[in-house]
Amino acid sequence: MAFSSQRLEASLSPQVAEVVALKKGIEFTVDIGLVLAVIESDALGVVNLVNLGESNSTKIGLFIDDIVSRLHCRGFGSVVYVHMKANFVAHFLSKFTMNLSEDLF
């Protein structure tokens, strides 16, 4: 298990923010040499988009294309939906980082 936090100075929709976080998480695991077997997310719409892997030219679609490409190139496992009540650690860390002024890796 790994954790990182990065502040973005941008106004993003919740779905775009989830997609960007997923992409950054994959990049982080690759950078530190971890192998991903399962990626869990409580963003059902994002999980569905990644698993469908359908390309489109929207902002989200371009991120999804990049995520799917990275997952396939690395031979990563699956992206699965986990209800937020079952994802307590992620929500705790998310709230914890809201007050941080610097990136953590």
Secondary structure, 3 states (H helix, E strand, C coil): CCCCECCCCCCCCHHHHHHHHHHHHHHHHHHCCCCCCEEEECCHHHHHHHHHCCCCCCHHHHHHHHHHHHHHHHCCCEEEECCHHHCHHHHHHHHHHCCCCCCEC
